[in-house]
């Protein structure tokens, strides 16, 4: 199959450019809905704000649902300090050292935006020496320095910034000439772009699907309850299109589609994993099977919520997950290929 790399990158760049930490996803969901409207694909919005698109197939009683999540890591203003800096509380699980020096946008509850930078409370070795180097990178020792001429709590409050405002990390997206993609939030916006492109491909090519396919774009995965509710009731197979984790002692790769056999919630459905690996073998899609002991997904959240479904987890190999991440277009395209081949398989 011939895929349009430029259109896939177009979706990915647009999605990465819209800030969407868990709890602050309306803007990106509006973008998803706009693209679905352009494609003429029916969709609904759940009470919790997830978007579910549906592509009708010949068998409407045995449905397949594929999920990806638009919500990302981020932070929230925990306290306005007397100096005018902001104490932060993390959204999602990341290492504090991974955001040190990162540019951010503060989004206030009434729609104002301000820029700033995450620093430690001792950011200069010229002032603090070894204390700066040895300071433990915890949320208590991190703060946001606002790009405004302020030096007091009162001045920050006068700007309209308050406790509970969202702090969004700059994505810093780069597409390299060698095919690498470097950005924050490739987990899981790479998969959202893949599913959006898969919908477009199926619609544009008027592909007849053997089973009805639902595309579930969740918005609370990073905090553990993205797909706990509102899964289409006729769903029998649920594929979480998320990410693989290449790195130390792992089998995953930045150049293949990664298939998870087991994560922190336990093993995924063996029959469904066999089906996915068989598609990869028959279609000559480069794949890796792996185990992730510190990982959870929308599929595992759905199982814990009591849904009686077969589940699987696939995704592009995302290096340095929950940090400044990297993958390769080969991995994204392999994941796209498996996604489409699964949707059209009997």
C-alpha positions as CSV (number, residue, x, y, z in Angstrom):
1,X,0.0,0.0,0.0
2,X,1.2,3.5,-0.8
3,X,0.8,6.0,2.0
4,X,1.2,9.8,1.8
5,X,4.0,10.6,4.2
6,X,3.4,14.3,3.9
7,X,-0.2,14.1,4.9
8,X,0.7,11.8,7.9
9,X,3.4,14.4,8.9
10,X,0.8,17.2,8.5
11,X,-1.5,15.5,11.0
12,X,1.3,14.8,13.4
13,X,2.7,18.3,13.3
14,X,-0.7,19.8,13.8
15,X,-1.5,17.5,16.7
16,X,1.8,18.1,18.4
17,X,1.4,21.8,18.1
18,X,-1.7,21.9,20.2
19,X,-1.0,21.7,23.9
20,X,-3.2,19.1,25.7
21,X,-2.1,17.9,29.2
22,X,-4.7,15.7,30.8
23,X,-7.6,17.8,31.9
24,X,-6.9,20.5,29.2
25,X,-7.8,18.8,25.9
26,X,-10.8,20.7,24.5
27,X,-8.7,22.6,21.9
28,X,-7.1,19.4,20.5
29,X,-10.5,17.6,20.5
30,X,-11.9,20.4,18.5
31,X,-9.2,19.9,16.0
32,X,-9.9,16.1,15.8
33,X,-13.6,16.8,15.3
34,X,-12.8,19.3,12.5
35,X,-10.7,16.8,10.7
36,X,-13.4,14.1,11.0
37,X,-16.0,16.6,9.7
38,X,-13.7,17.2,6.6
39,X,-13.6,13.5,6.0
40,X,-17.4,13.1,6.5
41,X,-16.9,10.5,9.3
42,X,-19.7,10.3,11.9
43,X,-18.5,10.7,15.5
44,X,-19.7,11.4,19.0
45,X,-18.3,13.1,22.1
46,X,-18.6,11.3,25.4
47,X,-19.7,13.0,28.6
48,X,-16.0,13.0,29.7
49,X,-14.9,14.6,26.4
50,X,-13.5,11.6,24.4
51,X,-14.2,11.4,20.7
52,X,-15.4,8.2,19.1
53,X,-15.5,7.9,15.3
54,X,-17.3,5.0,13.6
55,X,-16.7,3.4,10.2
56,X,-19.5,0.9,9.5
57,X,-18.5,-2.6,8.4
58,X,-20.4,-5.6,7.1
59,X,-20.6,-7.1,10.5
60,X,-22.0,-4.5,12.9
61,X,-22.5,-6.9,15.9
62,X,-18.8,-7.9,16.3
63,X,-17.0,-4.6,16.4
64,X,-13.4,-3.6,16.7
65,X,-12.3,-0.5,18.6
66,X,-8.9,1.1,18.3
67,X,-7.8,3.8,20.8
68,X,-5.2,6.5,21.0
69,X,-4.9,9.3,23.5
70,X,-4.4,13.0,22.9
71,X,-3.7,13.9,26.5
72,X,-0.1,14.4,27.5
73,X,2.1,15.0,30.5
74,X,2.1,18.5,31.9
75,X,1.8,20.3,35.2
76,X,-0.5,22.6,37.2
77,X,0.2,25.7,39.3
78,X,0.4,24.5,42.9
79,X,1.4,27.7,44.6
80,X,2.4,31.3,43.7
81,X,5.6,32.0,45.6
82,X,6.4,35.3,47.2
83,X,9.2,35.9,44.6
84,X,6.7,35.6,41.7
85,X,7.7,32.1,40.7
86,X,5.2,29.3,40.4
87,X,5.4,26.0,42.3
88,X,4.2,23.1,40.2
89,X,2.4,19.8,40.6
90,X,3.0,17.2,37.9
91,X,0.3,15.8,35.6
92,X,1.3,12.2,34.7
93,X,4.4,10.3,35.5
94,X,7.7,11.9,34.4
95,X,11.2,12.5,35.8
96,X,11.6,16.0,37.0
97,X,15.1,16.3,35.5
98,X,13.4,15.8,32.0
99,X,11.6,19.1,32.2
100,X,14.5,21.2,33.7
101,X,15.1,24.2,31.5
102,X,12.0,23.5,29.4
103,X,9.9,26.4,28.0
104,X,6.3,26.3,29.0
105,X,3.0,28.1,28.5
106,X,0.7,28.9,31.4
107,X,-2.9,28.7,30.4
108,X,-5.2,30.6,32.8
109,X,-8.8,29.6,33.6
110,X,-10.1,32.7,31.8
111,X,-8.1,32.1,28.6
112,X,-5.0,34.2,29.0
113,X,-1.6,32.7,28.1
114,X,1.9,33.4,29.5
115,X,5.2,31.9,28.7
116,X,7.9,30.8,31.2
117,X,10.7,28.3,31.9
118,X,11.0,25.4,34.3
119,X,14.0,25.8,36.6
120,X,15.2,24.4,39.8
121,X,15.1,26.6,42.9
122,X,18.9,26.8,42.6
123,X,19.4,27.2,38.8
124,X,22.8,28.8,38.8
125,X,26.2,27.1,39.6
126,X,27.7,30.6,39.9
127,X,25.4,31.3,42.8
128,X,24.9,27.9,44.4
129,X,27.9,25.9,43.3
130,X,27.7,22.2,44.1
131,X,24.4,22.8,45.8
132,X,22.9,23.5,42.4
133,X,24.4,20.3,40.9
134,X,23.4,18.1,43.8
135,X,19.9,19.5,44.4
136,X,17.4,16.6,44.2
137,X,15.1,17.1,41.2
138,X,11.7,16.8,42.8
139,X,8.6,18.9,42.3
140,X,9.3,20.7,45.5
141,X,12.6,21.9,44.1
142,X,11.3,23.0,40.7
143,X,9.5,26.1,39.7
144,X,8.3,28.1,36.7
145,X,9.9,31.5,36.1
146,X,7.3,33.6,34.2
147,X,8.4,35.8,31.3
148,X,7.0,39.0,32.8
149,X,8.4,41.9,34.7
150,X,7.2,40.7,38.1
151,X,8.8,40.0,41.5
152,X,6.0,39.3,43.9
153,X,2.9,37.1,44.4
154,X,0.6,40.1,44.1
155,X,2.0,41.0,40.7
156,X,1.4,37.5,39.4
157,X,-2.1,37.5,40.7
158,X,-2.7,40.8,38.9
159,X,-1.7,39.1,35.7
160,X,-4.6,36.7,36.2
161,X,-2.5,33.6,37.0
162,X,-3.9,31.5,39.8
163,X,-3.5,28.1,41.5
164,X,-5.0,25.3,39.3
165,X,-3.9,26.9,36.0
166,X,-2.4,24.4,33.5
167,X,1.3,24.4,32.6
168,X,2.0,23.1,29.1
169,X,5.5,21.9,28.1
170,X,6.9,23.1,24.7
171,X,6.8,20.1,22.3
172,X,9.9,21.2,20.3
173,X,9.0,19.1,17.3
174,X,11.7,18.3,14.7
175,X,11.5,16.2,11.5
176,X,15.1,15.3,10.5
177,X,16.3,14.6,7.0
178,X,17.1,11.0,8.0
179,X,13.5,10.3,9.0
180,X,13.7,10.8,12.7
181,X,10.9,12.6,14.6
182,X,12.0,14.3,17.8
183,X,9.4,15.9,20.1
184,X,7.7,15.8,23.4
185,X,4.4,14.0,23.5
186,X,5.0,11.5,20.7
187,X,3.3,9.4,23.4
188,X,0.7,9.3,22.2
189,X,0.2,11.9,19.5
190,X,2.1,9.8,17.0
191,X,-0.7,7.2,17.4
192,X,-3.5,9.8,17.1
193,X,-2.0,10.9,13.8
194,X,-1.7,7.3,12.7
195,X,-5.4,6.6,13.4
196,X,-6.5,9.9,11.8
197,X,-4.6,9.0,8.7
198,X,-5.9,5.4,8.7
199,X,-9.5,6.8,8.8
200,X,-8.7,9.1,5.8
201,X,-7.1,6.2,3.9
202,X,-10.1,3.9,4.4
203,X,-12.5,6.6,3.5
204,X,-10.6,7.9,0.4
205,X,-10.1,4.4,-1.0
206,X,-13.7,3.4,-0.2
207,X,-12.5,0.2,1.5
208,X,-15.3,-2.1,2.6
209,X,-14.6,-3.2,6.1
210,X,-15.5,-6.7,7.3
211,X,-16.3,-5.4,10.8
212,X,-17.4,-2.0,12.1
213,X,-14.4,-0.1,13.3
214,X,-14.6,2.5,16.1
215,X,-11.8,4.9,16.7
216,X,-11.7,6.0,20.3
217,X,-9.6,9.1,21.0
218,X,-9.3,9.3,24.8
219,X,-8.3,12.3,26.8
220,X,-7.4,10.9,30.3
221,X,-5.0,8.1,29.6
222,X,-2.0,9.6,31.3
223,X,-3.8,9.7,34.6
224,X,-5.2,6.2,34.3
225,X,-8.9,6.4,33.3
226,X,-9.0,7.3,29.7
227,X,-10.9,4.2,28.3
228,X,-12.6,3.1,31.6
229,X,-16.0,4.2,30.2
230,X,-18.0,4.7,27.0
231,X,-16.4,2.0,24.9
232,X,-18.9,1.1,22.1
233,X,-21.0,-1.7,23.6
234,X,-20.6,-4.2,20.7
235,X,-16.8,-4.0,20.9
236,X,-15.2,-7.5,21.1
237,X,-11.6,-6.6,20.2
238,X,-9.9,-3.5,21.6
239,X,-6.5,-2.4,20.3
240,X,-4.7,0.3,22.2
241,X,-2.5,2.1,19.6
242,X,0.0,3.7,22.0
243,X,3.8,3.2,21.9
244,X,6.7,0.7,22.2
245,X,9.6,1.4,24.5
246,X,13.0,0.8,23.0
247,X,15.9,1.1,25.4
248,X,18.0,-0.9,28.0
249,X,17.3,-4.6,27.9
250,X,14.2,-4.1,25.7
251,X,13.3,-5.9,22.4
252,X,11.5,-2.8,20.9
253,X,12.8,-0.7,18.1
254,X,12.4,2.8,16.7
255,X,12.1,1.3,13.2
256,X,9.4,-1.3,13.7
257,X,5.9,-1.6,15.0
258,X,6.0,-2.8,18.6
259,X,3.5,-5.4,19.9
260,X,3.2,-5.6,23.7
261,X,2.8,-9.1,25.1
262,X,2.5,-8.0,28.8
263,X,2.6,-4.8,30.8
264,X,2.1,-3.9,34.5
265,X,-1.6,-5.0,34.2
266,X,-0.7,-8.5,33.0
267,X,-0.7,-10.3,29.6
268,X,-2.7,-9.1,26.7
269,X,-5.0,-11.5,24.8
270,X,-2.9,-14.2,23.2
271,X,-5.2,-14.9,20.2
272,X,-5.4,-11.3,19.3
273,X,-1.6,-11.0,19.6
274,X,-1.2,-14.0,17.3
275,X,-3.5,-12.4,14.8
276,X,-1.5,-9.2,14.8
277,X,1.8,-11.0,14.4
278,X,0.4,-13.2,11.6
279,X,-0.6,-10.0,9.7
280,X,2.9,-8.7,10.1
281,X,4.4,-11.9,8.8
282,X,2.1,-12.2,5.8
283,X,2.3,-8.5,4.9
284,X,6.1,-8.3,5.6
285,X,5.7,-5.6,8.2
286,X,8.7,-5.2,10.5
287,X,7.6,-5.9,14.1
288,X,9.0,-6.6,17.5
289,X,7.3,-8.2,20.5
290,X,8.1,-6.9,23.9
291,X,7.2,-6.8,27.6
292,X,6.9,-3.5,29.6
293,X,6.9,-3.9,33.4
294,X,6.3,-0.2,34.1
295,X,3.6,0.5,31.5
296,X,-0.2,0.8,31.4
297,X,-2.6,1.7,28.5
298,X,-6.2,2.5,27.7
299,X,-6.6,-1.2,27.0
300,X,-5.5,-2.2,30.5
301,X,-7.7,0.6,31.9
302,X,-10.7,-0.8,30.1
303,X,-10.0,-4.3,31.5
304,X,-9.7,-3.0,35.0
305,X,-13.0,-1.2,34.6
306,X,-14.7,-4.5,33.8
307,X,-15.1,-4.5,30.1
308,X,-15.4,-8.0,28.6
309,X,-13.1,-7.5,25.6
310,X,-10.1,-9.0,24.0
311,X,-7.2,-6.5,24.1
312,X,-3.9,-5.8,22.5
313,X,-1.4,-3.0,22.5
314,X,0.7,-1.8,19.5
315,X,2.6,1.3,18.7
316,X,5.7,3.0,17.2
317,X,8.9,2.6,19.2
318,X,9.3,5.8,21.2
319,X,12.8,6.3,22.7
320,X,13.1,8.2,26.0
321,X,9.4,7.9,26.7
322,X,8.0,10.6,29.0
323,X,11.0,12.8,28.3
324,X,12.1,14.5,25.1
325,X,11.1,11.6,22.9
326,X,12.3,10.3,19.5
327,X,11.0,7.8,16.9
328,X,11.5,7.2,13.2
329,X,9.1,7.4,10.3
330,X,9.8,3.7,9.6
331,X,8.2,2.8,12.9
332,X,5.2,5.2,12.4
333,X,4.6,3.7,9.0
334,X,4.9,0.1,10.2
335,X,2.3,0.9,12.9
336,X,0.1,2.5,10.3
337,X,0.4,-0.4,8.0
338,X,-0.5,-2.9,10.7
339,X,-3.4,-0.7,11.8
340,X,-5.0,-0.6,8.4
341,X,-4.3,-4.3,7.6
342,X,-5.9,-5.2,10.9
343,X,-9.0,-3.1,10.1
344,X,-9.5,-4.7,6.7
345,X,-8.7,-8.3,7.8
346,X,-11.4,-11.0,8.2
